[in-house]
């Protein structure tokens, strides 16, 4: 793949997440997340009163967040 946009374009599984697909894709790459759908269910905070924070991921096992 030439760039991240091409890599994201082949991820058909992220289409249902709309604008959040890019953030989830970045989260998966940065934190090496395999089960992105489970993480998405717990991490997407997108809403009318989200204060511009669309995704928040906290991994208590590894002590990381993104």
C-alpha atoms as an extended CHARMM CRD file, in Angstrom:
* protein
*
        66  EXT
         1         1  UNK       CA              0.0000000000        0.0000000000        0.0000000000  PROA      1               0.0000000000
         2         2  UNK       CA              1.2270000000        3.4480000000       -0.8400000000  PROA      2               0.0000000000
         3         3  UNK       CA             -0.3870000000        5.2870000000        2.0360000000  PROA      3               0.0000000000
         4         4  UNK       CA             -2.8160000000        5.0590000000        4.9170000000  PROA      4               0.0000000000
         5         5  UNK       CA             -5.7560000000        6.1910000000        2.8000000000  PROA      5               0.0000000000
         6         6  UNK       CA             -5.3670000000        3.2040000000        0.4880000000  PROA      6               0.0000000000
         7         7  UNK       CA             -4.9880000000        0.8890000000        3.4770000000  PROA      7               0.0000000000
         8         8  UNK       CA             -8.1560000000        2.3210000000        5.0310000000  PROA      8               0.0000000000
         9         9  UNK       CA            -10.0550000000        2.0240000000        1.7450000000  PROA      9               0.0000000000
        10        10  UNK       CA             -9.6840000000       -1.7770000000        1.7500000000  PROA      10              0.0000000000
        11        11  UNK       CA            -11.0720000000       -2.0400000000        5.3070000000  PROA      11              0.0000000000
        12        12  UNK       CA            -14.7190000000       -2.6550000000        4.3860000000  PROA      12              0.0000000000
        13        13  UNK       CA            -15.4070000000       -3.6740000000        7.9890000000  PROA      13              0.0000000000
        14        14  UNK       CA            -14.9670000000       -0.0600000000        9.1150000000  PROA      14              0.0000000000
        15        15  UNK       CA            -17.5810000000        1.4190000000        6.7440000000  PROA      15              0.0000000000
        16        16  UNK       CA            -20.4370000000        1.1920000000        9.3010000000  PROA      16              0.0000000000
        17        17  UNK       CA            -18.5300000000        3.5770000000       11.5780000000  PROA      17              0.0000000000
        18        18  UNK       CA            -18.6920000000        6.4550000000        9.0830000000  PROA      18              0.0000000000
        19        19  UNK       CA            -16.5100000000        9.4100000000       10.1090000000  PROA      19              0.0000000000
        20        20  UNK       CA            -15.1740000000        7.4340000000       13.0710000000  PROA      20              0.0000000000
        21        21  UNK       CA            -13.5720000000        4.8540000000       10.7500000000  PROA      21              0.0000000000
        22        22  UNK       CA            -10.3920000000        6.9130000000       10.4170000000  PROA      22              0.0000000000
        23        23  UNK       CA             -9.9850000000        7.2310000000       14.1890000000  PROA      23              0.0000000000
        24        24  UNK       CA            -10.6380000000        3.5380000000       14.7260000000  PROA      24              0.0000000000
        25        25  UNK       CA             -8.1700000000        2.6510000000       11.9840000000  PROA      25              0.0000000000
        26        26  UNK       CA             -5.4940000000        4.8150000000       13.6070000000  PROA      26              0.0000000000
        27        27  UNK       CA             -6.2740000000        3.3350000000       17.0130000000  PROA      27              0.0000000000
        28        28  UNK       CA             -5.9350000000       -0.1920000000       15.6330000000  PROA      28              0.0000000000
        29        29  UNK       CA             -2.5970000000        0.5820000000       13.9990000000  PROA      29              0.0000000000
        30        30  UNK       CA             -1.1090000000        2.4260000000       16.9410000000  PROA      30              0.0000000000
        31        31  UNK       CA             -2.1880000000       -0.0240000000       19.6420000000  PROA      31              0.0000000000
        32        32  UNK       CA             -2.1120000000       -3.2340000000       17.5510000000  PROA      32              0.0000000000
        33        33  UNK       CA             -5.7910000000       -3.9650000000       18.1850000000  PROA      33              0.0000000000
        34        34  UNK       CA             -7.1740000000       -7.0520000000       16.4640000000  PROA      34              0.0000000000
        35        35  UNK       CA            -10.7970000000       -7.0060000000       17.6820000000  PROA      35              0.0000000000
        36        36  UNK       CA            -11.6310000000       -3.4870000000       16.6190000000  PROA      36              0.0000000000
        37        37  UNK       CA            -15.4040000000       -3.9790000000       16.7250000000  PROA      37              0.0000000000
        38        38  UNK       CA            -15.3910000000       -4.7410000000       20.4550000000  PROA      38              0.0000000000
        39        39  UNK       CA            -13.1650000000       -1.7610000000       21.0990000000  PROA      39              0.0000000000
        40        40  UNK       CA            -15.3910000000        0.4500000000       18.9310000000  PROA      40              0.0000000000
        41        41  UNK       CA            -18.4720000000       -0.5000000000       20.9340000000  PROA      41              0.0000000000
        42        42  UNK       CA            -16.7940000000        0.7290000000       24.1200000000  PROA      42              0.0000000000
        43        43  UNK       CA            -14.7110000000        3.5990000000       22.7190000000  PROA      43              0.0000000000
        44        44  UNK       CA            -16.8750000000        5.6620000000       20.3790000000  PROA      44              0.0000000000
        45        45  UNK       CA            -18.1560000000        8.7010000000       22.2410000000  PROA      45              0.0000000000
        46        46  UNK       CA            -19.4050000000       10.5520000000       19.1700000000  PROA      46              0.0000000000
        47        47  UNK       CA            -22.5290000000       12.5510000000       19.8820000000  PROA      47              0.0000000000
        48        48  UNK       CA            -23.9610000000       16.0360000000       19.9470000000  PROA      48              0.0000000000
        49        49  UNK       CA            -22.4070000000       16.8370000000       23.3400000000  PROA      49              0.0000000000
        50        50  UNK       CA            -19.0810000000       14.9900000000       23.0250000000  PROA      50              0.0000000000
        51        51  UNK       CA            -16.9200000000       18.1310000000       23.3120000000  PROA      51              0.0000000000
        52        52  UNK       CA            -15.1320000000       17.1370000000       20.0710000000  PROA      52              0.0000000000
        53        53  UNK       CA            -13.9350000000       13.8130000000       21.5160000000  PROA      53              0.0000000000
        54        54  UNK       CA            -15.2190000000       11.0940000000       19.1860000000  PROA      54              0.0000000000
        55        55  UNK       CA            -13.1640000000        8.1210000000       20.3850000000  PROA      55              0.0000000000
        56        56  UNK       CA            -11.6600000000        7.3580000000       23.7840000000  PROA      56              0.0000000000
        57        57  UNK       CA             -9.9440000000        4.0470000000       24.3930000000  PROA      57              0.0000000000
        58        58  UNK       CA             -8.5470000000        2.9330000000       27.7440000000  PROA      58              0.0000000000
        59        59  UNK       CA             -6.8440000000       -0.4430000000       28.0970000000  PROA      59              0.0000000000
        60        60  UNK       CA             -6.6110000000       -1.2240000000       31.8350000000  PROA      60              0.0000000000
        61        61  UNK       CA             -4.5350000000       -4.3570000000       31.2130000000  PROA      61              0.0000000000
        62        62  UNK       CA             -1.7210000000       -2.5810000000       29.3730000000  PROA      62              0.0000000000
        63        63  UNK       CA             -2.2380000000        0.7910000000       31.0440000000  PROA      63              0.0000000000
        64        64  UNK       CA             -2.5650000000        2.6660000000       27.7540000000  PROA      64              0.0000000000
        65        65  UNK       CA             -5.1400000000        4.9960000000       26.3150000000  PROA      65              0.0000000000
        66        66  UNK       CA             -5.6510000000        6.6380000000       22.9630000000  PROA      66              0.0000000000
